Amino acid sequence: MAITAGTNLNSVPTTQKQTLATNYLDFTGSTDVTWAQQYLPDLMEKEAEVFGKRTISGFLSQVGAEEAMTSDQVVWSEQARLHISVKGTVATAGSTNGTFEVTADIDGNTSGFTLANHGVRANDLVLISSAGITTMCLATDVDTAVIQVEPFDKADLTGHATGAGASTLLVVGSEYAKGKSYSAVDTANPLTSADSHEANQPSFKSFSNKPIIMKDYYEVSGSDASRIGWVEVSTEEGAGGYLWYLKAEADTRARFTDYLEMAMLESVKGSNSTVVDASLGADADSGVGTQGLFDAITDRGNVTSGVTGVNAATDLAEFDAILAEFDAQGAIEENMMFVNRATSLAMDDMLASMNSYGAGGTSYGVFDNSEDMALNLGFSGFRRGSYDFYKSDMRYLNDKATRGGINAAAGSAAIRGVIVPAGVSSVYDEMLGKNMKRPFLHVRYRASQTDDRRLKTWVTGSVGAATSALDAMQMHFLSERCLITQGANNFMLMK
């Protein structure tokens, strides 16, 4: 079955400052209705709200918070993993009976990871695993990224994968001979690196983001502001009347409010566009843009494309893979899922199929359905393993005028939803100099005792309270903000 959408919808706001015949009833030359005809038409003055609620904001208000700042940059630090585990390459021969060359951290990252500071020391007990084989070894010598190991119960590391970065090493403890100190061990086992027994220091990663300045405005002449229209308009906030500029100003405000959220979701930092730098008056090395939620998860979090590659998380196998990844990260039990309609329905079908009576149609959704009640065909949440998931539709991913329209042409790059951990995280705020508890997502906006730029509005012109000689009223909107995504490793982007 195919659905064909209407083609004569009033979908695009006009840039002209008056009501137009293309938007409303035409009494000037229409073959159906003209002012010259002798019969009075039944005029319906009320503007029809054919698109329902048109605003899409609300996602960040549900999962985050807002906080003021007084700087051009926000810097925060996130804890590293506690235990020592690295990726590397195995060789069966060496000065002992095996070597392990460190190539990346346990997540496979080389950026920000110093190979010489991997934390493995001589006399550590290590597990080396690859190709279905796990071997307990003693680290006998450490030379920067190369670790000499001796298997406890094997002659060497034969059978392990020798490909680049194909093996994993995990430190599980240490063992020393009786009466031997660190220095004595060094004497018994000459080391080629002086720091083979240095104390391990806790590490962290620092991240930063910068705010962007967003602006918009609406202008109406003094004459138009005092002119009544025949169309009764209403605003998203519920106000209404016959003054067209009230409608236009309210629409501009609502659109700008949506932009504040859309920019926090979609923005990326500039990295290689000198044209953008010049257009925004920035030096080539100062950076432009800000990192939004989707880019932060792609850069530092997790991405799932689903089993079919069309709808993410449409069966338990895919969800079990998501749980396994969350187990490997922060293991935060409560998570919010904000998804588009197709993914939401696919999850409903997945959950309904778990009910043995679902195929016969006798029980679905709330499992006390009867013939005298409305059948509940949806689920608002579920529990799998030790994780609770709460599902909600995200209008931004459905609306054709926003991401819903982009997704239709994006193919495999389309965003179907996002999984956001509930609760707060503890991070060290370098600006305040102390640990802080904050939501994983929160918006930072520029504010001080002099100027609050969270959502700043002001009026200029000679209409109403006169501020200039301009025979018009200009409504100005401004905000300066950025989104802080802490612990992105606990987020999941569905594509």
Secondary structure, 3 states (H helix, E strand, C coil): CCCCCCCCCCCCCCCCCCCCCCCCCCCCCCCCCCCCCCCCCCCCCECCCCCCCCCCCCHHHHHEEEEEECCCCEEEEEECCCCCEEEEEEECCCCCCCEEEEEEECCCCCCCCCHHHCCCCCCEEEEEEECCEEEEEEEEEEECCEEEEEECCCCCCCCCCCCCCCEEEEEEEECCCCCCCHHHHHHHCCCCCCCCCCCCCCCEEEEEECCEEEEEEEEEEHHHHCCCCCCEEECCCCCEECCHHHHHHHHHHHHHHHHHHHHHHHCCECCCCHHHHHHCCCCCCCCCECCCHHHHHHHHCEEECCCCCCCCCCCHHHHHHHHHHHHHCCCCCEEEEEECHHHHHHHHHHHHCCCCCHHHCCCCCCCCCCCCCCCCCCCCEEEECCEEEEEEECHHHHCCCCHHHHHHHHHHHCCCEEEEECCEEEEEECCCCEEEEEECEEEEEEECCCCECCCEEEEEECCCCCCCCCCEEEEEEEEEEEEEECCHHHCEEEC
